[in-house]
């Protein structure tokens, strides 16, 4: 599969578009849509080939099954799944089995959150097009918590909304910025050891709980 080269503008646009909240659901939906479209195109190509075969004389150099097979191969080549790596929407996803594997591969220190304000039913550990590491925790009722760590100090949180409440707090010697509304915080960001970190919650939580979550990520 040919790799897609991303310039800075495209990469920043992608980071914003695949914001932390329920990213996994969007990727799965995109993959399903691509697969469904590919299946429809294969059927359409096959039907057209059969009609042409009935209307035109067959020759050794013009075989409808070969034409259909060639078209099908082209569609499959554009599939969004390739082993442990995926290409969906123009970006690479590398999957890992857990926090330690992800930390070792990307070169950042990450830790699992031990106590979230919802029951976790699914977890994922990924590196997105080599730019940032990401851990997602999904709940049974659509809740989501997303941890991100960047390769440098650039903001890769994916959440660039304006919040009415922005508060800096010290957590174990690190300045962490909480962002939210009405005493509930959706996002926490900080820089440590030359890496940008973020934690986002789909439903938000109070300051005390967000502090516990950030401290858990820091280890």
SVG drawing of the C-alpha trace seen along z (x, -y; Angstrom):
<svg xmlns="http://www.w3.org/2000/svg" viewBox="-26 -32 38 48">
<polyline fill="none" stroke="black" stroke-width="0.4" points="0.0,0.0 1.3,-3.4 1.9,-5.7 0.2,-9.1 2.6,-12.0 1.1,-14.6 2.2,-18.2 1.9,-20.2 -1.4,-21.8 -3.0,-18.4 -1.6,-16.8 -3.0,-19.6 -6.4,-19.3 -6.5,-15.6 -5.5,-16.0 -8.3,-18.4 -10.8,-16.2 -10.0,-13.1 -10.4,-14.8 -10.3,-12.7 -14.0,-12.1 -15.2,-8.7 -12.5,-8.6 -12.7,-4.8 -16.3,-4.9 -15.6,-7.3 -12.7,-5.1 -14.9,-2.0 -17.7,-3.7 -15.3,-5.0 -13.9,-1.5 -17.4,0.1 -18.4,-2.6 -15.3,-2.0 -15.8,1.8 -19.5,1.4 -18.6,-0.9 -15.9,1.5 -18.4,4.4 -20.9,2.4 -18.3,1.4 -17.2,5.0 -20.8,6.1 -21.3,3.2 -18.2,4.0 -19.1,7.7 -22.6,6.9 -21.3,4.6 -18.8,7.2 -21.5,9.8 -23.7,7.5 -20.7,6.6 -20.0,10.3 -23.6,11.0 -23.5,8.1 -20.1,8.4 -18.2,11.3 -15.6,12.9 -11.9,12.6 -8.8,14.0 -7.7,10.4 -11.0,9.2 -12.1,11.5 -14.8,10.2 -13.7,12.3 -10.2,10.8 -11.5,7.3 -13.7,7.9 -10.8,9.4 -8.5,6.5 -11.1,4.0 -11.7,6.0 -7.9,6.1 -7.8,2.3 -10.6,1.9 -9.0,4.3 -5.7,2.5 -7.4,-0.6 -8.7,1.3 -8.4,-0.4 -6.9,2.7 -3.5,4.2 -2.4,6.4 -1.6,4.4 -1.6,1.1 -4.6,-0.6 -5.0,-3.4 -8.3,-5.2 -9.1,-8.7 -5.4,-9.2 -3.6,-8.5 -1.7,-5.5 -2.8,-3.7 -0.3,-1.4 -1.9,0.8 -0.3,2.1 -1.3,4.6 -1.0,2.4 0.4,-0.7 3.9,0.6 4.2,1.7 2.8,-1.7 5.2,-3.6 8.2,-1.5 7.4,-1.9 6.7,-5.6 9.3,-6.6 6.9,-8.3 5.9,-7.3 2.2,-6.5 0.2,-4.7 -3.3,-3.3 -6.1,-5.2 -7.1,-3.0 -10.4,-4.7 -12.6,-6.3 -16.1,-7.8 -17.7,-5.1 -17.4,-1.4 -14.8,-0.6 -15.9,2.0 -13.2,1.4 -9.6,0.1 -7.2,-0.6 -3.5,-1.6 -2.3,-3.2 0.2,-5.5 -1.4,-7.9 0.7,-8.4 3.9,-8.5 2.9,-11.8 1.3,-11.0 0.4,-8.0 -3.2,-7.5 -5.1,-5.4 -8.9,-5.2 -11.3,-3.9 -14.9,-3.4 -17.9,-2.8 -21.1,-0.8 -23.2,-4.0 -20.9,-5.9 -18.6,-7.4 -15.0,-8.0 -11.8,-9.0 -8.8,-9.7 -5.1,-10.1 -2.7,-11.5 1.1,-12.1 3.0,-13.9 6.6,-13.5 7.3,-17.2 5.5,-20.1 3.0,-20.8 -0.7,-20.7 -2.0,-17.4 -5.1,-17.2 -7.5,-17.5 -9.8,-19.7 -9.5,-23.3 -12.8,-24.5 -13.1,-27.7 -14.1,-26.9 -15.6,-29.3 -13.3,-27.9 -9.6,-27.6 -7.5,-26.8 -3.9,-26.0 -3.1,-23.7 0.1,-22.1 0.1,-18.3 3.2,-16.7 5.4,-19.6 3.8,-19.8 1.6,-22.7 -1.6,-21.2 -4.3,-23.3 -7.9,-22.2 -10.6,-23.3 -14.3,-23.1 -17.6,-24.7 -19.7,-25.1 -17.2,-23.4 -16.9,-20.3 -13.7,-19.8 -13.6,-18.1 -9.9,-18.5 -6.5,-18.5 -3.2,-19.4 0.4,-19.6 4.0,-19.3 6.4,-17.0 9.9,-15.8 9.5,-17.6 6.2,-15.9 2.8,-17.3 0.1,-15.3 -3.7,-15.6 -6.6,-13.8 -10.2,-14.4 -13.5,-13.1 -16.7,-13.0 -18.9,-13.8 -16.5,-15.8 -15.8,-15.5 -15.1,-17.6 -11.7,-19.1 -10.9,-16.5 -11.6,-13.5 -9.7,-15.1 -6.8,-15.6 -6.9,-11.9 -7.0,-10.9 -4.0,-13.1 -2.0,-11.8 -2.8,-8.3 -1.6,-9.0 1.6,-10.5 2.2,-7.4"/>
</svg>
